[in-house]
Amino acid sequence: MSESSFNATAIPADADADAEQRQRWLFAAADQLRLAGRGEAALRVLAVEIAANGRGARHRALLLSRLAQIAALEPPSVALAGLRESLNQRLDAPSRATLLAVIATIAARTGHPDADALLRDAGTAHATSGDRSSARHLALGRAARALSHGDLPGAHAVLTALDPDARTARRDATSVRTEAILVQLGLGRHQDARTATGQAFDDTTSTGTPLSGTLTALDCLRMVAVGELPEAAALAAARLGSASVDISQETRALLVTVIAEVHYRRGEHHAARVALRACLTRRPWPDSTVWTPALCVAVRDPALSEPANLLGSIVADLHRSVRSLLPVPQFGPRLVRAAVAAGDTQAARRVTELVALVATRTPVPLWQALADQTRGLLDRDPGALRSAVDGLRTTTAWPALADALLDLANSPRLRPAQAWEAAHEAAALYARIGAPGDQATADRRCAELAATPRRRSSIDEPPRTGIEALTPAEERVAEMLAGGATKKEAAGHLFVSFHTVDTQLRSIYHKLGIHNRMQLVRAWDRHKSIISS
């Protein structure tokens, strides 16, 4: 459909009886232009109608909502260009305020240098003569800015103040909920994200919004984060194969990210490379930011492309906006791991600083652990890696925990026995989440460590006794059992078998010279009192 056909007499007359028909025609015209690769023209069609609006606030709100939805489906460069051009129309003040807020939101998501200025302009326009629509989009812009800076609590506070269930907000409810789900993923609240996704899907059914593809992609990312790998891959592949019109480049990139991540964890490298090949095309900023998550997967494969080349692009985009690091916990440590392997200390340090920045602005256990892990990888510090493992145990991010255990096992400063235990636990956890490729890597590390000659104790080194004689794995079992957990509960929490816990408990009793659980509780209490004194 050409732009000239938009101006043709085929448009229904401006009569009340034809209002709904005219609206359907306009939306269909915009959709066809977008599908034909003419996103700017699609936005212009809607902007012209907004400027000519003679049917009141409700019709204007519908048009602005569809304009924002189409902008979200376009690459950032196209959306920004089309929206900026739309400002040239003779818009009423509320429409201009909303349009400025939509532009500011896209700018903030991509880390545009003008984002702050655009948000100020949008805020001024809204304060002067904005309405509820501009208020919602201004809030989305401010939340996007907070996310781009790693301030998840700030974004959460802004989004919590919005009510997507309000009747006047129904058309923008999915956009609000999508951002809220991203925040929940970043905070490690994966069950909350799952519940919110189900509610958001109900909204897409009732309102007909074309953003359900983004919801599916976020749900797949949640599954990847918690280790539901087969389910994530199946859902992502089904969504990509549906050829639906509501799959934007960003959604497609996220779905490819999920599929490739699962393939690599399964050890299916060829399939992963096939999925990622189209992502490696060089794209100028800001469109490059759309594909950053997929590139965070690609850096783990030296055969796909030189990691150093990918790292330069990824790090540059992340310094504009850390948004791509937020939903999948293992991305930050993976980039540092790839940079260290490639000898790119500068890139490793810059990513470590970014993760630490997010951890400072978002002081939750997940990000504190990720900051420890990236620092441990950069500095080769087993203490930091051990702290990361302990922190990740308190989260539901099982793949990230398994990766941290393997990082600990690969630490050259760790005693072979402790490294073997970390590798063994990583292998068990990889098996549990359905990642046989990663499990094989951990098993190989176990075999290497098993073949490492044990260092004989120096005659000047006093033998370790009491709790200090326990291995790290035995310490974890002792702590849980002394705290009241059953052997079955300890096995489930530590991702090991009941038999393993039973064997370790017998070793604990032998090393401590005790015979029952009550004695273990007393020994552990004495140990804690000594540490705290």
C-alpha positions in Angstrom: 0.0 0.0 0.0 1.4 3.4 -1.0 1.1 6.6 0.9 -1.0 8.0 -1.9 -3.6 5.3 -1.3 -3.9 6.6 2.2 -5.1 9.9 0.8 -7.5 8.3 -1.7 -11.3 8.4 -1.5 -11.2 4.8 -0.3 -11.1 6.2 3.2 -14.5 6.2 4.8 -16.2 9.5 5.2 -15.8 11.3 8.5 -19.2 10.4 9.7 -20.0 9.0 13.1 -21.4 5.8 11.5 -18.1 5.1 9.7 -15.8 6.0 12.6 -14.9 2.4 13.5 -14.5 1.4 9.9 -12.2 4.4 9.3 -10.1 3.4 12.4 -9.8 -0.2 11.2 -8.7 1.0 7.8 -6.1 3.3 9.2 -4.7 0.6 11.4 -4.6 -1.8 8.5 -2.9 0.8 6.3 -0.2 1.4 9.0 0.3 -2.3 9.5 0.7 -3.0 5.8 3.2 -0.2 5.4 5.2 -1.6 8.3 5.2 -5.1 6.9 6.4 -3.7 3.6 9.5 -2.3 5.3 8.1 1.3 5.4 7.9 1.9 9.1 8.5 5.7 8.9 5.6 5.9 6.5 3.4 3.9 8.8 4.1 6.3 11.6 3.5 9.3 9.4 0.1 7.9 8.4 -1.0 7.8 12.0 0.6 11.2 12.8 -1.4 12.8 10.0 -4.6 11.3 11.4 -3.7 12.4 14.9 -3.2 16.0 13.6 -6.5 15.9 11.8 -8.4 14.3 14.7 -11.9 15.7 15.1 -13.4 12.9 17.1 -12.1 13.8 20.6 -9.8 12.5 23.2 -10.7 8.8 23.0 -9.9 8.5 19.3 -6.7 10.4 19.8 -5.7 8.0 22.6 -6.3 5.0 20.3 -4.2 6.5 17.6 -1.4 7.4 19.9 -1.4 4.0 21.4 -1.1 2.3 18.0 1.6 4.7 17.0 3.6 3.8 20.1 3.0 0.1 19.4 4.3 0.3 15.9 7.3 2.3 17.0 8.1 -0.5 19.5 8.1 -3.0 16.6 10.5 -1.0 14.5 14.3 -0.8 14.7 15.3 2.1 17.0 16.7 4.2 14.1 13.5 3.9 12.1 11.3 4.6 15.1 13.2 7.6 16.1 13.3 9.1 12.6 9.6 8.4 12.0 8.6 9.9 15.3 10.8 13.0 15.0 9.2 13.6 11.6 5.8 13.2 13.1 6.5 16.1 15.4 6.4 18.3 12.3 2.6 17.7 12.1 0.3 20.3 13.6 -0.4 18.3 16.7 -2.5 19.4 19.6 -0.6 19.9 22.9 -1.5 16.5 24.6 -0.6 14.6 21.4 2.8 16.4 21.2 3.5 15.7 24.8 2.8 11.9 24.3 4.9 11.8 21.1 7.8 13.4 22.9 7.5 10.9 25.7 7.5 8.0 23.3 10.6 9.4 21.6 12.3 9.8 24.9 11.5 6.2 25.9 13.2 4.8 22.8 16.2 7.1 23.3 16.5 6.0 26.9 16.3 2.3 26.1 19.2 2.5 23.6 21.3 4.9 25.8 21.0 7.8 23.3 23.0 10.8 24.5 20.0 13.0 24.1 17.8 10.8 26.3 17.9 13.1 29.4 17.2 16.2 27.4 14.3 14.5 25.6 12.9 13.4 28.9 13.1 16.9 30.2 11.3 18.2 27.1 8.6 15.5 27.5 8.2 16.4 31.1 7.8 20.1 30.4 5.3 19.3 27.6 3.3 17.0 29.9 3.3 19.5 32.8 2.0 22.2 30.4 -0.8 20.4 28.7 -0.4 16.7 28.8 -3.0 14.0 29.6 -3.0 10.5 31.0 -1.5 9.1 27.9 1.5 11.4 28.0 1.8 10.7 31.8 2.1 6.9 31.2 4.6 7.2 28.4 6.7 9.7 30.4 6.8 7.2 33.2 7.8 4.5 30.8 10.6 6.8 29.6 11.8 7.4 33.1 11.7 3.7 33.9 13.7 3.0 30.7 16.3 5.5 31.7 16.6 3.9 35.1 17.0 0.4 33.5 19.7 1.7 31.1 21.7 2.8 34.1 21.1 -0.4 36.1 18.9 1.2 38.6 16.3 -1.6 38.9 14.8 -0.3 42.2 14.3 3.1 40.6 12.5 1.6 37.5 10.4 -0.6 39.8 9.3 2.5 41.8 8.2 4.3 38.7 6.3 1.4 37.2 4.6 0.5 40.5 3.0 3.9 40.5 1.3 3.1 37.2 -2.0 1.1 37.2 -2.2 -1.0 34.0 -5.7 -2.2 35.0 -7.2 1.3 34.8 -9.8 1.6 32.1 -7.9 4.5 30.5 -4.6 2.6 30.4 -5.8 -0.6 28.8 -4.2 0.2 25.4 -0.8 0.7 27.0 -1.1 -2.0 29.7 1.1 -4.5 27.9 3.9 -2.0 27.5 3.8 -1.2 31.2 3.7 -4.9 32.2 6.5 -5.8 29.8 8.8 -3.3 31.4 7.7 -4.5 34.9 8.5 -8.1 33.9 12.0 -7.1 32.7 12.5 -5.4 36.1 11.4 -8.5 38.0 13.8 -10.6 35.9 16.6 -8.2 36.7 15.8 -8.4 40.4 15.9 -12.2 40.3 12.1 -12.4 41.1 11.5 -15.1 38.6 8.3 -16.5 40.1 6.8 -12.9 40.2 7.8 -12.5 36.5 6.1 -15.8 35.6 2.9 -14.6 37.3 3.0 -11.2 35.7 3.6 -12.7 32.3 0.4 -14.8 32.5 -1.6 -11.7 33.5 0.0 -9.7 30.6 -1.0 -12.4 28.1 -4.6 -12.1 29.3 -4.3 -8.4 28.5 -3.1 -9.0 25.0 -6.1 -11.3 24.4 -8.6 -8.7 25.6 -7.1 -5.6 24.0 -5.6 -7.0 20.8 -2.2 -5.4 21.3 0.5 -6.5 18.9 3.2 -7.0 21.6 2.6 -10.6 22.7 5.8 -11.6 20.9 7.8 -9.6 23.4 6.0 -11.2 26.3 6.9 -14.6 24.9 10.5 -13.7 24.5 10.7 -12.4 28.1 9.1 -15.6 29.4 11.7 -17.6 27.4 14.5 -15.5 29.0 13.0 -16.3 32.4 13.1 -20.0 31.7 16.8 -19.6 30.6 17.6 -17.8 33.8 16.1 -20.5 36.1 17.3 -23.5 34.0 14.1 -24.6 32.3 16.0 -25.1 29.1 14.0 -27.5 27.1 10.8 -25.5 27.7 12.5 -22.3 26.7 13.9 -23.6 23.5 10.6 -25.2 22.5 8.6 -22.0 23.1 11.1 -19.8 21.4 11.2 -22.0 18.3 7.4 -22.2 18.1 7.1 -18.4 18.4 9.8 -17.8 15.7 8.1 -20.3 13.4 4.7 -18.7 13.7 5.7 -15.9 11.3 3.4 -13.6 13.2 3.3 -9.9 12.2 4.0 -8.8 15.8 7.5 -10.1 16.0 9.8 -7.1 16.0 13.6 -7.2 15.4 14.1 -7.0 19.2 11.7 -9.9 19.8 13.4 -12.0 17.1 16.8 -11.2 18.6 15.7 -12.3 22.0 14.1 -15.6 20.7 17.3 -16.3 18.8 19.3 -15.6 22.0 17.2 -18.2 23.8 17.5 -20.9 21.1 21.3 -20.4 20.7 21.9 -20.4 24.5 20.1 -23.7 24.9 21.9 -25.3 21.9 25.3 -24.4 23.4 24.4 -25.7 26.8 23.3 -28.9 25.2 26.6 -29.1 23.3 24.9 -28.6 19.9 27.3 -26.0 18.6 26.5 -26.3 15.0 22.8 -25.7 15.6 23.7 -22.7 17.7 26.0 -21.2 15.1 23.3 -21.6 12.4 20.8 -19.7 14.7 23.3 -16.9 15.4 24.8 -16.4 12.0 22.3 -13.6 11.0 23.0 -11.8 14.3 26.7 -11.2 13.4 25.9 -8.7 10.6 27.4 -5.4 11.6 24.7 -2.9 12.4 25.2 0.8 13.3 24.1 2.1 16.7 21.4 2.3 17.9 20.1 -0.7 16.0 23.0 -2.7 17.2 21.6 -2.6 20.7 18.7 -4.8 19.7 21.1 -7.7 19.0 23.4 -7.3 22.0 21.8 -10.3 23.9 22.4 -12.6 21.0 26.0 -11.4 20.8 26.4 -12.2 24.6 25.7 -15.8 23.6 28.0 -15.8 20.6 31.1 -14.7 22.5 31.3 -18.1 24.2 32.1 -19.7 20.8 35.6 -18.8 19.4 34.9 -20.7 16.2 31.9 -18.5 15.3 33.8 -15.2 15.2 36.8 -13.6 16.9 35.5 -12.9 20.4 37.6 -9.7 20.6 35.7 -8.3 17.6 32.3 -9.1 19.2 33.4 -7.8 22.6 34.3 -4.3 21.3 30.8 -3.8 19.9 29.1 -5.3 22.9 31.0 -3.3 25.5 30.5 -0.1 23.6 26.7 -0.6 23.5 26.5 -1.8 27.2 28.3 1.4 28.2 25.4 3.3 26.7 22.8 1.1 28.2 23.2 -2.0 30.5 19.6 -3.1 29.6 20.8 -6.2 27.8 22.6 -7.6 30.8 19.6 -7.5 33.1 17.3 -10.4 32.3 19.9 -13.3 32.1 22.3 -13.4 35.0 25.1 -15.3 33.3 25.7 -12.7 30.6 27.9 -10.4 32.6 30.3 -13.1 33.9 30.4 -14.7 30.5 31.6 -11.5 28.8 34.4 -11.2 31.4 35.3 -14.9 30.9 35.5 -14.4 27.1 37.5 -11.2 27.5 40.0 -12.8 29.9 40.3 -15.8 27.5 40.9 -13.4 24.6 43.5 -11.5 26.5 41.4 -8.3 26.4 41.9 -7.1 30.0 40.4 -3.7 29.2 37.1 -5.2 28.0 37.1 -7.5 31.1 37.6 -4.6 33.4 34.9 -2.5 31.8 32.3 -5.2 32.0 33.3 -5.9 35.6 32.8 -2.2 36.4 29.4 -2.2 34.7 28.3 -5.2 36.8 29.6 -3.6 39.9 27.7 -0.5 39.0 24.4 -2.4 38.7 25.1 -4.2 42.0 25.6 -0.8 43.7 22.4 0.6 42.3 20.5 -2.6 42.7 21.8 -4.1 46.0 20.1 -7.5 45.9 21.8 -10.9 46.4 21.8 -11.7 42.7 23.7 -8.7 41.6 26.1 -8.8 44.6 27.0 -12.3 43.6 27.4 -11.4 39.9 29.7 -8.6 40.9 31.8 -11.0 43.0 31.9 -13.5 40.2 33.1 -11.0 37.6 35.7 -9.6 40.0 36.9 -13.1 40.8 37.3 -13.9 37.1 39.2 -10.7 36.4 41.5 -10.9 39.5 41.7 -14.7 39.5 40.4 -14.5 43.1 39.0 -17.8 44.4 37.6 -16.0 47.5 35.5 -13.7 45.3 34.3 -16.7 43.3 33.4 -18.6 46.4 31.4 -15.6 47.6 29.6 -15.5 44.3 28.7 -19.2 44.6 27.4 -18.6 48.1 25.3 -15.7 47.0 23.9 -17.4 43.9 22.8 -20.3 46.1 20.2 -18.0 47.6 18.6 -17.3 44.2 16.8 -19.3 41.6 19.4 -18.6 38.9 20.6 -22.2 38.6 22.5 -21.9 35.3 24.4 -18.9 36.8 25.2 -20.9 39.9 26.5 -23.8 37.9 28.7 -21.5 35.8 30.0 -19.9 39.0 30.9 -23.3 40.4 32.8 -24.2 37.2 34.6 -20.9 37.4 35.6 -21.7 41.0 36.7 -25.2 39.8 38.9 -23.6 37.2 40.6 -21.2 39.6 44.3 -22.0 39.7 44.6 -20.8 43.3 42.1 -23.3 44.6 43.2 -26.6 46.2 42.6 -29.5 43.8 40.2 -31.3 46.2 38.1 -28.1 46.6 38.2 -27.5 42.9 37.1 -31.1 42.2 34.1 -30.7 44.6 33.1 -27.5 42.8 33.4 -29.1 39.4 31.5 -32.2 40.6 28.6 -30.0 41.9 28.6 -28.0 38.7 28.3 -31.2 36.6 25.4 -32.4 38.8 23.6 -29.1 38.4 24.1 -28.9 34.7 22.6 -32.4 34.4 19.6 -31.3 36.5 18.8 -28.3 34.2 19.3 -30.3 31.0 22.7 -28.9 29.8 24.7 -32.0 28.8 27.2 -29.9 26.8 28.1 -27.9 29.9 28.0 -31.0 32.0 30.6 -32.7 29.8 32.9 -29.6 30.3 32.5 -29.9 34.1 33.1 -33.7 33.9 36.3 -33.1 32.0 37.4 -30.7 34.7 36.6 -33.3 37.3 38.8 -35.8 35.4 41.7 -33.4 35.2 41.5 -32.7 38.9 41.2 -36.3 39.8 44.5 -36.9 37.9 46.3 -34.1 39.7 48.8 -35.3 42.2 47.8 -34.3 45.7 50.3 -32.0 47.5 51.6 -33.7 50.6 51.3 -31.6 53.8 54.4 -29.9 55.0 55.8 -31.2 58.2 55.8 -27.6 59.5 52.0 -27.3 58.6 49.9 -28.3 61.6 47.1 -30.7 60.8 43.7 -29.2 60.5 41.2 -30.3 63.1 37.5 -29.7 64.0 35.4 -27.8 61.5 38.5 -26.7 59.7 39.1 -30.3 58.7 35.9 -30.4 56.7 35.9 -29.9 52.9 33.8 -27.0 51.6 31.1 -29.5 50.5 31.1 -31.0 53.9 30.8 -27.6 55.5 27.7 -26.8 53.5 26.1 -30.1 54.5 27.1 -29.6 58.2 25.6 -26.1 58.2 22.3 -27.2 56.7 21.9 -30.2 58.9 22.9 -28.3 62.0 20.3 -25.7 61.1 17.6 -28.4 61.1 17.4 -29.6 57.5 16.9 -33.3 56.8 19.3 -35.2 54.6 16.8 -35.2 51.8 16.3 -31.4 52.1 20.0 -30.8 52.1 20.4 -33.0 49.0 17.8 -31.1 47.1 19.1 -27.7 48.1 22.7 -28.6 47.2 21.8 -30.4 44.0 23.4 -33.7 45.0 22.1 -37.1 45.7 20.8 -38.4 49.1 23.6 -40.9 49.0 26.2 -38.1 48.6 24.8 -36.3 51.7 24.8 -39.5 53.7 28.4 -40.2 52.8 29.5 -36.7 53.6 27.7 -36.8 57.0 29.5 -39.9 58.0 32.8 -38.2 57.1 31.8 -35.1 59.1 31.1 -37.3 62.1 34.4 -39.0 61.8 36.4 -35.8 61.4 34.6 -34.1 64.3 34.7 -37.1 66.6 31.0 -37.1 67.1 28.2 -39.6 66.7 24.8 -37.8 66.3 23.0 -34.8 65.1 22.8 -33.1 68.5 26.5 -33.2 68.8 26.8 -31.7 65.3 24.5 -28.8 66.3 26.7 -28.1 69.4 29.9 -28.3 67.4 28.6 -25.9 64.7 27.3 -23.5 67.3 30.8 -23.4 69.0 32.3 -22.8 65.5 30.0 -19.9 64.8 30.6 -18.3 68.2 34.4 -18.5 67.6 34.1 -16.9 64.2 31.9 -14.1 65.4 34.0 -13.3 68.5 
